[in-house]
Amino acid sequence: MTSPCYCTLLRTATRKVAAAYDAALAPVGINIAQYALLRMIQNRQQVSLTELGRVADLDRSTIGRNVKVLERDGLVKTARGEDQREAVVSLAPGGIEALAAATPLWEACQRQIEKRLGADKIEALRAIANAV
C-alpha cells in the first residue's frame, strides 16, 4: 500500500484555504495572492522588485508580472530606485484604499479558519509550514 502524496495533500488544502480567502476578498476586487503582495509592499514601502521577490519567495520575473497586474489596477506604482537599473514598487492611493477595505475581510476569514480548524490544528499548520 502506498501513502498519499504529501505534495498533493498540501496543494489540495492550499486551494481550499485560498478559495475561502478569495471569496472573502472578492468585494474588494483582489485575491489572497494580491492581498499578500500588497501587504508585503506596505510593510517595506518602496521596495525593489528583487527584494520583493526574495521576501515573497518568488523569482524576479514572476514578481514582475504580478506587480504589473497590481500597477494596471492602480494599486501600486513603480519607479526607478537609487540604482537606476533597479525598479522599486510602492503602494498607490488605490492600494492603500484596497488594503483598508480588505483587511477587515481578511481578519474575518482568519477567524473563520481558526474556528473551523481549532487551536491544535492551527498550531500544527504553523509547525508544518516552519518545517518545510
URKAUR-V763123 format. One record per run of one state. SS is the DSSP state (H for helix, E for strand, C for the rest). FROM is the first residue (numbers start at 1). TO is the last residue. If there is no record, write none. Layout:
BEGIN
((SS:FROM:TO) (SS:FROM:TO))
END
This chain:
BEGIN
((C:1:5) (H:6:28) (C:29:31) (H:32:43) (C:44:46) (E:47:48) (H:49:56) (C:57:59) (H:60:72) (C:73:75) (E:76:80) (C:81:86) (E:87:91) (C:92:92) (H:93:131) (C:132:132))
END
